């Protein structure tokens, strides 16, 4: 009798978890049922933002998502701005289906979400305040205990600092802090160096009296892939997105879609090498 009870207990323990209403619906099943992708996003011009007059979503990443939805015969919905730092949590909780604003596919995020192949790459540079004279382009000038690097917890900025400039001191800020707040740490003297792409810095410099300047290192601090992201277990949803991305790259549609953007922002994105 004891062995029978033990066997029953093991059997029920091994069963998959079900809620009172049945098994949890996957994002893929929800998308297929509604024929609609619920996009999570964080805003940043010119990548993705909302037109305040019309309420429409605009930007390069919006154009890309509209083309992907068209390829898959689906509609797009933009229910809420989740913010960059909250996107992995929103995917996990099922509040959104896809991180449509694209994410840098660094390993820290890779523990929480599943990435598609990169649609394009972004070069990350080192920046300091306009009146800072210590940095002439030598990496060892940054990799110094007297230098403070501002970086987001768990983000690629922290990865770069720890990997290549471990002797410098880290000024940590939360993942949900905006680029403007991060850059303010540098121009106000609370930190000395920050790692970011050229567009984020250009946007900041255009609207602030205190400005950042690039440190002319021999090479970019890093080059990151910009990918769509889904929940870590959403294999089927990732697969259909991957198919659409591959198709757009192989047919030249992504090249055509980004042509005007690349002319306007020459150093902003690098497209993947074509197989031919």
BELHU-V647476 format. One record per residue. N is the residue number from 1. RES is the residue in one letter. D_FIRST is the distance of its C-alpha to the first C-alpha in Angstrom with 1 decimal. Layout:
# BELHU-V647476
N | RES | D_FIRST
N | RES | D_FIRST
This chain:
# BELHU-V647476
1 | X | 0.0
2 | X | 3.8
3 | X | 5.4
4 | X | 5.0
5 | X | 6.3
6 | X | 8.6
7 | X | 9.9
8 | X | 10.7
9 | X | 12.4
10 | X | 14.3
11 | X | 15.4
12 | X | 16.9
13 | X | 18.4
14 | X | 20.2
15 | X | 21.8
16 | X | 25.5
17 | X | 26.6
18 | X | 27.9
19 | X | 30.1
20 | X | 30.2
21 | X | 32.9
22 | X | 31.2
23 | X | 31.8
24 | X | 34.6
25 | X | 37.9
26 | X | 39.5
27 | X | 43.2
28 | X | 44.0
29 | X | 42.5
30 | X | 44.4
31 | X | 47.6
32 | X | 47.3
33 | X | 46.6
34 | X | 49.4
35 | X | 51.7
36 | X | 52.5
37 | X | 52.0
38 | X | 51.7
39 | X | 53.7
40 | X | 53.1
41 | X | 56.1
42 | X | 58.1
43 | X | 61.9
44 | X | 64.5
45 | X | 67.9
46 | X | 68.7
47 | X | 65.2
48 | X | 63.7
49 | X | 65.0
50 | X | 65.6
51 | X | 69.2
52 | X | 69.9
53 | X | 72.4
54 | X | 70.5
55 | X | 66.9
56 | X | 66.3
57 | X | 64.4
58 | X | 66.7
59 | X | 66.8
60 | X | 66.1
61 | X | 62.3
62 | X | 62.6
63 | X | 64.8
64 | X | 62.3
65 | X | 59.4
66 | X | 61.5
67 | X | 62.2
68 | X | 58.5
69 | X | 57.6
70 | X | 60.4
71 | X | 59.2
72 | X | 55.7
73 | X | 57.0
74 | X | 55.5
75 | X | 56.9
76 | X | 56.9
77 | X | 56.1
78 | X | 56.9
79 | X | 54.9
80 | X | 55.4
81 | X | 56.7
82 | X | 53.7
83 | X | 55.7
84 | X | 55.3
85 | X | 53.0
86 | X | 50.6
87 | X | 50.3
88 | X | 47.1
89 | X | 45.4
90 | X | 46.7
91 | X | 45.4
92 | X | 41.9
93 | X | 41.9
94 | X | 43.2
95 | X | 46.4
96 | X | 48.4
97 | X | 47.7
98 | X | 50.2
99 | X | 52.3
100 | X | 55.5
101 | X | 57.8
102 | X | 56.7
103 | X | 55.4
104 | X | 56.3
105 | X | 53.5
106 | X | 53.0
107 | X | 49.7
108 | X | 49.0
109 | X | 48.8
110 | X | 47.1
111 | X | 43.9
112 | X | 43.8
113 | X | 45.4
114 | X | 45.9
115 | X | 49.6
116 | X | 51.6
117 | X | 54.3
118 | X | 57.3
119 | X | 59.9
120 | X | 62.5
121 | X | 62.9
122 | X | 64.4
123 | X | 66.3
124 | X | 65.7
125 | X | 68.6
126 | X | 69.4
127 | X | 71.5
128 | X | 73.3
129 | X | 75.7
130 | X | 79.1
131 | X | 81.0
132 | X | 78.8
133 | X | 80.8
134 | X | 78.5
135 | X | 76.9
136 | X | 79.1
137 | X | 76.5
138 | X | 75.2
139 | X | 71.4
140 | X | 71.8
141 | X | 73.6
142 | X | 70.4
143 | X | 68.1
144 | X | 69.6
145 | X | 68.2
146 | X | 70.9
147 | X | 69.7
148 | X | 67.2
149 | X | 65.2
150 | X | 63.6
151 | X | 60.3
152 | X | 57.4
153 | X | 54.0
154 | X | 51.9
155 | X | 54.7
156 | X | 56.8
157 | X | 59.6
158 | X | 57.5
159 | X | 56.5
160 | X | 60.2
161 | X | 61.1
162 | X | 58.4
163 | X | 59.0
164 | X | 62.8
165 | X | 64.1
166 | X | 61.7
167 | X | 64.6
168 | X | 65.5
169 | X | 63.9
170 | X | 61.5
171 | X | 62.0
172 | X | 58.7
173 | X | 58.5
174 | X | 55.5
175 | X | 54.6
176 | X | 55.8
177 | X | 59.3
178 | X | 62.0
179 | X | 64.4
180 | X | 67.2
181 | X | 65.6
182 | X | 64.8
183 | X | 68.4
184 | X | 69.8
185 | X | 68.2
186 | X | 70.5
187 | X | 73.7
188 | X | 73.5
189 | X | 73.1
190 | X | 69.5
191 | X | 68.6
192 | X | 70.8
193 | X | 69.0
194 | X | 66.7
195 | X | 65.4
196 | X | 65.7
197 | X | 67.1
198 | X | 70.7
199 | X | 70.1
200 | X | 68.2
201 | X | 71.0
202 | X | 73.8
203 | X | 72.3
204 | X | 72.2
205 | X | 75.8
206 | X | 77.2
207 | X | 76.3
208 | X | 76.6
209 | X | 79.8
210 | X | 78.0
211 | X | 77.1
212 | X | 75.0
213 | X | 76.5
214 | X | 74.9
215 | X | 74.7
216 | X | 76.1
217 | X | 73.5
218 | X | 73.9
219 | X | 71.0
220 | X | 68.6
221 | X | 66.0
222 | X | 63.4
223 | X | 63.0
224 | X | 59.9
225 | X | 58.6
226 | X | 58.4
227 | X | 55.3
228 | X | 53.5
229 | X | 50.1
230 | X | 46.9
231 | X | 43.4
232 | X | 41.8
233 | X | 39.2
234 | X | 41.8
235 | X | 42.4
236 | X | 43.6
237 | X | 46.1
238 | X | 47.4
239 | X | 47.9
240 | X | 50.1
241 | X | 52.1
242 | X | 52.6
243 | X | 53.9
244 | X | 56.5
245 | X | 57.6
246 | X | 58.1
247 | X | 60.1
248 | X | 62.3
249 | X | 63.0
250 | X | 63.7
251 | X | 66.0
252 | X | 67.9
253 | X | 66.9
254 | X | 65.6
255 | X | 68.9
256 | X | 70.9
257 | X | 68.8
258 | X | 69.3
259 | X | 73.0
260 | X | 74.7
261 | X | 72.2
262 | X | 72.9
263 | X | 76.6
264 | X | 76.4
265 | X | 74.1
266 | X | 75.0
267 | X | 72.8
268 | X | 69.8
269 | X | 67.6
270 | X | 67.3
271 | X | 66.1
272 | X | 63.9
273 | X | 65.9
274 | X | 66.2
275 | X | 65.0
276 | X | 68.6
